């Protein structure tokens, strides 16, 4: 093979989410590095599919219903494989991994998987998800490489029965040119929210999902606001808006009222991160590597995170780490960072940004993916479970 292998990515869907955004970043960067890319979404497209197309990468949407793949969809996927003639097929997430296995079966094409979550306890998953994860484990030996974006995720999945021979850790990467401190954005968002310029603003940016624990964050935030009435609370992400009955109930019962701003999905996410004084990840489990925390750190915002997945390793000493589901500890950590003098809090944020630049730079991550896909060992069935800079 020459220096430009053709990569076909297969993912469950292309709505706004961490895995979907990482695929967008990887596919567009690899295309710029001279590796032709094609992306297949098992379900209908979404906001990320348009971003990928705008970057010049081909996107196919199979329109399968949520759940198990359909026979007609898999036949269409096989047709795309025959027509596009990839040199490597990369699955993303559990359903995408299974579809990639089906698409490559009997073809001899190198199959790679990508796992994007932790696996603390299978009983926490929905019944269908349990079946899909078990199927992943049984078929994982067919994948020549299984990429994990979290060291803990790799350990957990291999402990569950995923093949270990091709396990490879490649972390999420962040664009520190696009993501940076921005005083103008900070001011603009406070004007938009009707807040004074010196108002302290803490926030959680994530799609609405029980594992993200927005309710727990709100209850912890209520403890903070009780001690510091001038603090405001921001939540953003798909499903995080005024129509969310669960969030409205927590806001009402905690008395937060006008201190909370529910923004829903925000397009200019870089400016939103940069507007915060402290960002939070309150996840219970499943979270492997929070993209929102990496983005906030790139924007020089210190973070408070729960100790799930690789969050503690990502934050290091630049923020605070608390046990999951401990709202008192979460509130205390938020109080501590918000009480810092402004210069001290900004210095901590700069340390966070430097940590992202050193360990999670998007260009370095993209080069690692490129080195993986160009590795001739994939064509012989051999794997290199440790590429320079990724282990």
Secondary structure as GFF3:
##gff-version 3
##sequence-region A 1 391
A	DSSP	beta_strand	7	11	.	.	.	ID=ss1
A	DSSP	alpha_helix	18	32	.	.	.	ID=ss2
A	DSSP	beta_strand	37	41	.	.	.	ID=ss3
A	DSSP	alpha_helix	47	54	.	.	.	ID=ss4
A	DSSP	beta_strand	58	61	.	.	.	ID=ss5
A	DSSP	alpha_helix	71	84	.	.	.	ID=ss6
A	DSSP	beta_strand	88	92	.	.	.	ID=ss7
A	DSSP	alpha_helix	93	104	.	.	.	ID=ss8
A	DSSP	beta_strand	110	115	.	.	.	ID=ss9
A	DSSP	three_ten_helix	122	124	.	.	.	ID=ss10
A	DSSP	alpha_helix	127	139	.	.	.	ID=ss11
A	DSSP	three_ten_helix	140	142	.	.	.	ID=ss12
A	DSSP	beta_strand	145	148	.	.	.	ID=ss13
A	DSSP	alpha_helix	151	160	.	.	.	ID=ss14
A	DSSP	beta_strand	167	169	.	.	.	ID=ss15
A	DSSP	alpha_helix	183	193	.	.	.	ID=ss16
A	DSSP	beta_strand	201	205	.	.	.	ID=ss17
A	DSSP	three_ten_helix	210	212	.	.	.	ID=ss18
A	DSSP	alpha_helix	214	227	.	.	.	ID=ss19
A	DSSP	beta_strand	232	236	.	.	.	ID=ss20
A	DSSP	alpha_helix	245	254	.	.	.	ID=ss21
A	DSSP	three_ten_helix	257	259	.	.	.	ID=ss22
A	DSSP	beta_strand	260	262	.	.	.	ID=ss23
A	DSSP	alpha_helix	269	275	.	.	.	ID=ss24
A	DSSP	beta_strand	278	281	.	.	.	ID=ss25
A	DSSP	alpha_helix	291	298	.	.	.	ID=ss26
A	DSSP	beta_strand	302	306	.	.	.	ID=ss27
A	DSSP	alpha_helix	311	315	.	.	.	ID=ss28
A	DSSP	beta_strand	320	322	.	.	.	ID=ss29
A	DSSP	alpha_helix	327	339	.	.	.	ID=ss30
A	DSSP	alpha_helix	342	359	.	.	.	ID=ss31
A	DSSP	alpha_helix	362	374	.	.	.	ID=ss32
A	DSSP	alpha_helix	377	380	.	.	.	ID=ss33
###
